[in-house]
Amino acid sequence: MDFAARTKITICPYESREPPSVTSLHFTAELNVLTPATDSANSSSTDCAIVGASFAGLACATVLARRGLRVRIVERKDDPGEKLHTTGIIVKEVVDHIALFDALPVDLVRSIPGVRLYAPNMRYVDLDAPGYYFLATDTPNVIRWLAGRVQQVGAQLSCGRSFNGATKVRGGYHLGDLGETRYLIGADGPNSQVARSLNLGQNAKFLFGVEYEFAGLSLAVDDRLHCFLDRKLAPGYLGWMVPGVGVTQIGLARRMRHDPDAIKRVMERFLDKIAPVVDVRDREATSIRAGMIPCGGVVRPVATQRALLVGDAAGMVSPVTAGGIHTALKHGLAAGHAVAEFLEGKCEDPAQWFSASYPKFRTKRLLRLLFDTFQSDLFFNVMLASRPMRMAASYVYFHRQGVMKSARREVTSVQPGL
Ligand SMILES: Cc1cc2nc3c(=O)[nH]c(=O)nc-3n(C[C@H](O)[C@H](O)[C@H](O)COP(=O)(O)OP(=O)(O)OC[C@H]3O[C@@H](n4cnc5c(N)ncnc54)[C@H](O)[C@@H]3O)c2cc1C
């Protein structure tokens, strides 16, 4: 690799080789971005090429690089943290089960211990599960931090480069001007070019999500994830308000095709509706995030000889909650281990067996079908406080934990200026 020709974007340089700790107050990450002209001959052949520098791709690359394999991540954006398509809420299971996040700087996250769920008529219930929490994140900087870590352990990150296609060659793939690789991983999101190029399955069912970010708001209730059910505004999903890290994130997702004008009008109506909770109608959004969320389950086929999909590219998003970060990280890490074992000659191609570990989402796909078919505002207005409804909501939000005792019984109406 031609280091002299590297473009180096230093967000805040590491001053020591020690990883940042959870108690660190200062976020430090270093992102070395390769410009197209800098690729040299010795970087053109890799053990594994990963397309997409987001949760799935960066998790996978970390494992492979730590095992001493030559890994190259190809990312079409100049900065992996820019133009994100996610609210970035991380569930507690990530903190509990994914050691990669142990050193995540604390100033990139904010703990949210409970949920306030609003019926279409704006009456609400508060839901809690003992010990459970969500983490709102400064997502752009979480991604940059992951990108810095992956380079620290020796992976090559090529930003501003797009994957355009692959040709099967003996022992791997030829990727045009991206060189050759022994293994190819598609972690390139919901509309995967890797899937198209290799004739793998592609996502066909989507929610479309949009979110406005507002700086400098003070919220009366900032320790809850606020979720708003409304079939007219958010058919198939819901609206939300997240007290985030330095910003308030307000958005909704719906079973509709992307239509920027329609979604802008819907957001105006949504902001009108939630004005008694938080009134942002006279404020400019500081940033807008939007994107497609696969909700049809894992695609088929999800792998072929010496290539596999992971994360959103594989359709690995919960069809009910539309959360995909945890699964992208978990299966990204697992894919890294499986591919490393294969490349080290210890097992057969994971394309043959690894995808059996991918989530099936059977119950969640059924719930999605029921929600799509029977979602009714009247039903939620009447049933919100009922025990079955609180149990179902707690199951969805807290993944069974404390389901029986968590959801508080009282229903309350929104008071203006709350
Ligand atoms: C509005 C919205 C809100 C969401 N909120 C949440 C949430 O709060 N919590 C949660 O768990 N999930 C949420 N999700 C889902 C979650 O964001 C995704 O499941 C998650 O980002 C998947 O990560 P990934 O690494 O698989 O892919 P992505 O995050 O989609 O990343 C794919 C990467 O590949 C790159 N890429 C694409 N094509 C190419 C190419 N041809 N060449 C090179 N690079 C390419 C892209 O630039 C991108 O960096 C949300 C989704 C949306 C749309």
The ligand as a MOL file (V3000), in Angstrom:
LIG
                    3D

  0  0  0     0  0            999 V3000
M  V30 BEGIN CTAB
M  V30 COUNTS 53 58 0 0 0
M  V30 BEGIN ATOM
M  V30 1 C -34.5120 5.5900 8.8820 0
M  V30 2 C -33.9200 4.3380 9.4790 0
M  V30 3 C -33.8090 4.2240 10.8710 0
M  V30 4 C -33.2500 3.0470 11.4330 0
M  V30 5 N -33.1080 2.9860 12.7870 0
M  V30 6 C -32.5440 1.8890 13.3630 0
M  V30 7 C -32.3140 1.8610 14.7630 0
M  V30 8 O -32.5500 2.8290 15.4760 0
M  V30 9 N -31.7790 0.7270 15.3000 0
M  V30 10 C -31.4680 -0.3710 14.5300 0
M  V30 11 O -31.0100 -1.3950 15.0800 0
M  V30 12 N -31.6580 -0.3560 13.1890 0
M  V30 13 C -32.1710 0.7590 12.5790 0
M  V30 14 N -32.3230 0.8050 11.2140 0
M  V30 15 C -31.7930 -0.3160 10.4310 0
M  V30 16 C -30.2610 -0.2370 10.4560 0
M  V30 17 O -29.8420 1.0500 10.1490 0
M  V30 18 C -29.6310 -1.2170 9.4640 0
M  V30 19 O -30.1580 -2.4880 9.7200 0
M  V30 20 C -28.1030 -1.2230 9.6180 0
M  V30 21 O -27.5580 0.0210 9.3000 0
M  V30 22 C -27.5220 -2.3030 8.6990 0
M  V30 23 O -26.1300 -2.1820 8.6520 0
M  V30 24 P -25.3170 -2.7650 7.4090 0
M  V30 25 O -23.8860 -2.6740 7.7860 0
M  V30 26 O -25.8440 -4.0910 7.0170 0
M  V30 27 O -25.6590 -1.8240 6.1660 0
M  V30 28 P -25.7380 -0.2580 5.9630 0
M  V30 29 O -25.7210 0.4600 7.2760 0
M  V30 30 O -26.8740 0.0000 5.0450 0
M  V30 31 O -24.3760 0.0910 5.2320 0
M  V30 32 C -24.0880 -0.3080 3.9240 0
M  V30 33 C -22.8120 0.3930 3.4940 0
M  V30 34 O -22.4320 -0.0690 2.2050 0
M  V30 35 C -22.0510 1.0250 1.4030 0
M  V30 36 N -22.2730 0.6650 -0.0060 0
M  V30 37 C -23.4570 0.3960 -0.5980 0
M  V30 38 N -23.2650 0.0430 -1.8870 0
M  V30 39 C -21.9230 0.0890 -2.1090 0
M  V30 40 C -21.1050 -0.1750 -3.2570 0
M  V30 41 N -21.6240 -0.5780 -4.4350 0
M  V30 42 N -19.7610 -0.0190 -3.1340 0
M  V30 43 C -19.2060 0.3690 -1.9510 0
M  V30 44 N -19.9510 0.6250 -0.8400 0
M  V30 45 C -21.2900 0.4940 -0.9120 0
M  V30 46 C -22.9440 2.1590 1.8840 0
M  V30 47 O -22.4210 3.4330 1.5530 0
M  V30 48 C -22.9730 1.9020 3.3860 0
M  V30 49 O -21.9030 2.5350 4.0510 0
M  V30 50 C -32.8480 1.9730 10.6090 0
M  V30 51 C -32.9420 2.0830 9.2130 0
M  V30 52 C -33.4570 3.2530 8.6560 0
M  V30 53 C -33.5470 3.3720 7.1590 0
M  V30 END ATOM
M  V30 BEGIN BOND
M  V30 1 1 1 2
M  V30 2 1 2 3
M  V30 3 2 2 52
M  V30 4 2 3 4
M  V30 5 1 4 5
M  V30 6 1 4 50
M  V30 7 2 5 6
M  V30 8 1 6 7
M  V30 9 1 6 13
M  V30 10 2 7 8
M  V30 11 1 7 9
M  V30 12 1 9 10
M  V30 13 2 10 11
M  V30 14 1 10 12
M  V30 15 2 12 13
M  V30 16 1 13 14
M  V30 17 1 14 15
M  V30 18 1 14 50
M  V30 19 1 15 16
M  V30 20 1 16 17
M  V30 21 1 16 18
M  V30 22 1 18 19
M  V30 23 1 18 20
M  V30 24 1 20 21
M  V30 25 1 20 22
M  V30 26 1 22 23
M  V30 27 1 23 24
M  V30 28 2 24 25
M  V30 29 1 24 26
M  V30 30 1 24 27
M  V30 31 1 27 28
M  V30 32 2 28 29
M  V30 33 1 28 30
M  V30 34 1 28 31
M  V30 35 1 31 32
M  V30 36 1 32 33
M  V30 37 1 33 34
M  V30 38 1 33 48
M  V30 39 1 34 35
M  V30 40 1 35 36
M  V30 41 1 35 46
M  V30 42 1 36 37
M  V30 43 1 36 45
M  V30 44 2 37 38
M  V30 45 1 38 39
M  V30 46 1 39 40
M  V30 47 2 39 45
M  V30 48 1 40 41
M  V30 49 2 40 42
M  V30 50 1 42 43
M  V30 51 2 43 44
M  V30 52 1 44 45
M  V30 53 1 46 47
M  V30 54 1 46 48
M  V30 55 1 48 49
M  V30 56 2 50 51
M  V30 57 1 51 52
M  V30 58 1 52 53
M  V30 END BOND
M  V30 END CTAB
M  END
